[in-house]
Amino acid sequence: MSTAVDEEFCAKEENKMDDRCSCYNVIERDCENERDIPGCKESLEYVDSVMETIPNTENNMQRTIAYGQLMQRLYCTNQACAGDDKYKPPTLQDLKQYVPCGFNLNMCVQNTEIDSALGTNVESECKINENWMGVDPWELDFAADEAGDIARLKEEHKDNIQLKKLEIEESAKQREVEEQKNNIIMYASIGVFIIIVLFLMR
């Protein structure tokens, strides 16, 4: 007969490695300092994969905000709280209400450099509206015969992260090409201006 899994069981230090306490771990324990325990390990791997897609900026404010939002939702990731065999702390209901799994993580990172643009209007617009989690994991049926669907969803998530990386890289390349074009036009204009001045001075 297996031991009953409740708060008293999961709160004991010797039981924190029990997979049935993964939901308790991500809600009640300090995952940043205990990264290898069930629940924390898988959830932090997900957080790290998302953070890799957010570029560094001068003050990294957006990364800080994103990290805070993700860390509040460790209970959402990798089935940490999915399954009838998991002990679910009472605070899980509050988390579902106040920090729901489905939310939009809006990131906008731009680097605009203008050497000289007198009389030029510059309008920058950036829209990235990424719903990173979707539905709450307990709304899904995690029956054994649906393991293939779960694996497929995980694979699709990895593909989305890879696509986001490629989009960022492509955007950087396009900016570089545009800057090169602008430099060529500027130098050509300067060259024509110098030729005209020399011609007039003759």
Secondary structure as UniProt FT lines:
FT   HELIX           7..11
FT   HELIX           13..15
FT   TURN            16..17
FT   HELIX           19..21
FT   HELIX           22..28
FT   TURN            31..33
FT   TURN            35..36
FT   TURN            38..39
FT   HELIX           40..51
FT   TURN            52..53
FT   HELIX           61..71
FT   TURN            72..73
FT   HELIX           74..79
FT   TURN            80..81
FT   TURN            84..85
FT   HELIX           91..98
FT   STRAND          104..106
FT   TURN            118..119
FT   STRAND          129..131
FT   HELIX           137..139
FT   HELIX           144..146
FT   HELIX           147..201
//
